[in-house]
Amino acid sequence: MHRRISLFLAILLLAGCGHKHRHERIKAASIGPLETTVEFLGHGCFRVSSSLGLSILLDPFNPGVLSYPVKVGSIPADVVLITHENETANYADLASGSPQIFRSSMATGVNRVSGLLVRGVQTSSESLLTASKLNVAYVWSMDGIRFCDLGAIEDAISPTEAINIGTIDVLFLPVGGPQNFTDEKRRVTIDRLRPRIIIPMMYATSHSGKIPLRDLGGWLSRQRNIVRFKSNRIPLVKASLPTTTTIYLPASR
C-alpha cells in the first residue's frame, strides 16, 4: 500500500514538472526575440519603434514641401529628433501627441528621454575652406541595436566624430544629397563607422518636388549586399543582423 502511494505521488510530481516546463516554454516562445521596427516615411524621415512601443520620429518634413503621403499630426511618436533646420527635416507638427523634441541647435551631448540615452554629435568639416551648415548626428540604442542618423551631413565623419559616435549597427545615410556629400565622403564615413546595416535616405523620387537631389540608382548600382523590402517597414532583431555591411532598402509608403 505504501509503495502504491509513493508511486502515485511520483507520477503526480513528474506530471507537475512536465506542466511547469511546458508553461515555461510557452511563455518563452510568447516573448520571443526583441524586435525593433524601422518605418520609412519619406526623404530623411523615419519612425523607429522598440519592442516596448517607444517611438522615435526622425527629421519630420513639411508635407507642403515634400509630397510623400503623410498627413500633419498623423505619426504617433514619443520623441522627435531634428538633425538640421530645414522644412524637409524640422516640421515637428507631423507628429501626433506631445513628443519630446530635440532640435539640432540644442541637442549636442548626451540627453536622457523616455528611458533612452540619445547622444547628439555636431558634424563639421575637416576642410578649413568649407563652411558646413549646422547639423547634428544622433546615436541611440533600442533592443540592443545601436542606431545613428547622420542627417544632412556635408563632409565625411572625422576620426574624432567617429569616436564620439562609437560602434554602430544601423546607419541612416544620405545618398542623394546634400550636394557636397560626395561618394568619396560616403565611403570614408562608412569605413570609419563600419555599420552592419545602411539605410539610404534623401534621394530623388516623384515626391521630392524641386529639391535638388540625386537619384538612388546611381549610388545603389555601385554597392554590394543589397536587401530590398516589399514594405516600408523593416523589422530588426539584434541576433539576426548581418555580419558584413549590407544595404537595407525599404519600399516607399
C-alpha angles and dihedrals in degrees: 000000000000091000091052092053091048091050091049092051091048091053091050091049093051092047090050092050091049091051091048093050092048089050091051092049092049090048092049091047091050091053095046125164119330110258129198119197124213114199120194112216099171142290105002095338119115136157114218115195128188128219087259092057098255109146132201119195114207124208101336112208132216108256087214090064101036119035100212109141098261124121128216112267093009103112116083110220139162095197133026119202117196116191099185139006107256133113088248090062115016105059099119091173087080087078123080125219122024106302124179107252127212116193124199096245094058104024105083117121128026119327128183118214132162091345094310130113111222119188120202116203117188111223122219140168129270088210116083088206093062121082104201121203117242109279131160124201114211128215127190142146130237125179090347093308120121116219132192127187111195095191116194095342114175103190136035116281107265122231090253092050090048090055091049091049093047129184113357132197100177124030124191100210127187109227105167099043169059090058093229092056099089130186090259091054089049091051092051091047092051092047091052097045099034097199121191092219130029119197109193121220145167098050131140118274136155087272096056097084114190096339107128105243136146118236124255098238098071095055094038093054089063095052133089131212101036123176116191121202124208090213133054087238122085118194115210130194119182095226092051099051115123118259094220126050108279132181113233110198117191122201120248117267 
